[in-house]
Amino acid sequence: MTLMESSGILALVNPSSHPAPSPAPPKAGPTLAAAQAAGFPMGGENLAIDLADTLVTVTTPPTDLIADQPASDRFWALHGDVLPAGWAPPAGAATRRLRDAVRVLLDAAQQGAALESAALETVNATSALARVSVNIAMKNGVAERREHWHHADPADLALASAARSTIDVLTDPALRSNLRRCASPTCSMLFVTGDARRRWCTPNICGNRDRVARHYRRRRQD
């Protein structure tokens, strides 16, 4: 049955006479190619994971891929399609503060360790910067779910979206159980995969390095 509005009253109608449209596909983030073209070696993952991957932890000190405001703005622009309408790029310092907490939490989740309380507090506080109210609107006789974001600063929309993305990864059993870290000892990129055979974050960087290394070893053995 489908909800239909009649004289301001929501009524049930037979879906055979008012077929519901197919649900809209989820918004897609940047492709890996687009992320790499913008200077980020990893992309195309959940927003939280892409944000965490802007900190390369295998170097000493860690390499920050959004160390300045232009780089931070470039990251958010890449993910504009998955952010609420009306968003604005946050300050780089606020982005990095959230990113650092997200990285700590996702690393712990991937390793099966306890989640740090301070990082959780940062994510929860950031999520609360913008709130969502949900209601039903009628369109062509069909009830649709609508979300309305309430915020004081348009930049809060981006930060809150990334925080909620982090909450999704940490609380969704499918996402959390499939969270992986690249098998390369020179890489710290995280990704989600349902393919148990996948070991590398990207086929054209770490995957290619592995293929080259294996080829070199075979040549030396011949």
N, C-alpha and C positions, 0 to 999 in steps of 0.2 A: 504494500500500500504506500501511497505517496501523500504528503501533506500539500493541501491546496488552499489558497485564501479565497474566501467568499464573504463579501460584506464585512471585511475586517476580521473574520473568524477563520482559524485554521481548520480545515476539514480533510478527512481521508477520502481519497479517490482511487479508483482502480488504476494501477500502473500500466495496464494494457492500453488504456485510452490516452494516457499521458506518460509515455515511456521516459524514464529518467536518463539523462545524458551520462556518458561514461565519465568516471571521476577524472579530474585533471591530474596529470602526472606530477610527481613531486618536482619542485624546482631543482634544477641541476646547477652545481657549482662550476668553477672553471675546469676546462680540460687540462690534462697533464701538459700538453703542448703549449697551451696559453700560459700556464704557470711558469714553465721553463722560459718562455719568451720574455716574461716579465722579470726574470732573474731569480725565480724560486725553483730549486731542483725537484721539489715534490709538490703535487697538487692533485685536485680531483677527488679528494677524500671528504669526509665529514668536515664541516667548518672548524670544529674544535681541533681535529687532527691536523688540518692544514695550518692552523694557527700554532699549534705545538711544534710543528716541523720547521717553523721559522727560527728555532734555536737548535743549532748543531752542537750536540753535547760531547762529541768524541774529540773535539779539539781543546787545547789548553791555551788560553781560556776558551770557553764556548764561543762559537761564532754566531753573532746575532744578525739575522738577515733583514730585520726591521729596526736597525739601530738608529735611524734618523726618521724625521717626519715624512719626507718623500717616499721612502721605502714602506713605511707603515701605510701611507695613503694608497700606495700601489697595491698592497695586499688587500685592503678593503675594497678597492675598485674592482679587483679580480672577482670578488665574491658578492658584488652588488646584486646579482640576480637572485641570491638566496636571502637577502636582507629585506626587512619590511620597507614598504614605500615610505619615502620621506627621510630615510636615514642620511646621516652625514658622517664623514670620517672622524673618529675620535683622536684625541691627542696621542702622540706616540708613546708618551710615558704611561698613560692609562692602558694602552694596548699592550705594552710590554709587561706591565704589572699583572694583567689578566693572563697573558701568554705564559709567564713564568709559573703561575699557579696551575694552569692547565697542563703544562709540561710535567710538573711534579706529580699531578694526579694520574695522568695517563701512563707515565712511566711506572708508577706503583701498581696500577691496574694490570698493565701488561706483564709485570713481574710477579703478580699475585701477592703483593705486599699491602700493608695497611695504608689507608688514605690519610694524608697529613691534614690535621684539623685546621691549621692556618690557611692552607690552600683551599680547603672546602669553604671556609668562611669567605674568602675572596670571591670564589665563584658564586656562592649564594648571594652575597651582597651585590655583585654585578648583575646577576639575574633579576634582582629586585629593582634595578634602575628603571625598567620599563615593564609595565604590566599589560596583560591581554584580557580583554573581555570577549566572550563568544556569544553570538546570537544567530537567529535564523532570519533569513531574508528570502522573499519569494521572487523567482525569476522565471518567467514564462510558465507559471503554474507549478513550478517545482521548488521545494524548500532547499535552500543552500546554507551551508555553514559559513559564517563570516567572522573574521577575527579583527578586532580593533585594538591597536597598540596605544597605550597611554604613557606619555613620557614628558619630562621637563626639557630635555635637550635632545635634538635629533641624533647626536652622536651616541646617546645612550642606547638607541635601537641596535646599533651594530654590536656594542659591547654585550648587551643583554642577550642578543641572538647567539653570540659565541659562547656565553656562559651556559645558556640552555642547551646548546649543542653538546657541551661537555657533560651536562647532566644526563642527556640522552645516552651518550656513549657509556657512562658509568653505571647507569641503571637498566639499560636494555641488555638482557642476557646474551642475545645473539651478537650484538656489537662488541660487548666487552669480551666475550669468549673468543672472538675472532680478531681481536686486536693483536697485531704483530709488530715486531721491530725488525728492520732489515738485517739479514744475516751477515752482511759485510762488516768486518771489524772496523772499517773506516767510515761507517755511516751510522747515523742514529735516527733515521727517518722511521716514523710509525705509519701503519696503514691497517685497514680492515680487509680481511679476505676470507671467503668461505672455501678457498682452494688450499687444501693442506700441503700441496706441492709448491705453492708460491713461497719463495725465500727472499726475493729482492724487492726493494721499494719500487724501482723503476727498471724496465727492461733495457733502456738505452743508456743508463749510467751504471748502476751497480750490477745489473744483469750482464751488460756487455763486458764490464771489467772481469767478471767471473769467467765468461767464455774465453776472453783473451788469456787469462791466467792459466786456464785448463789447457788451452792450445799450446801455450809456451811450455808447460810441464810435459806434455806429450812429445813435443819436439825435442826436449832435452833427453827424454828417455829413449828416443829412437837412435 
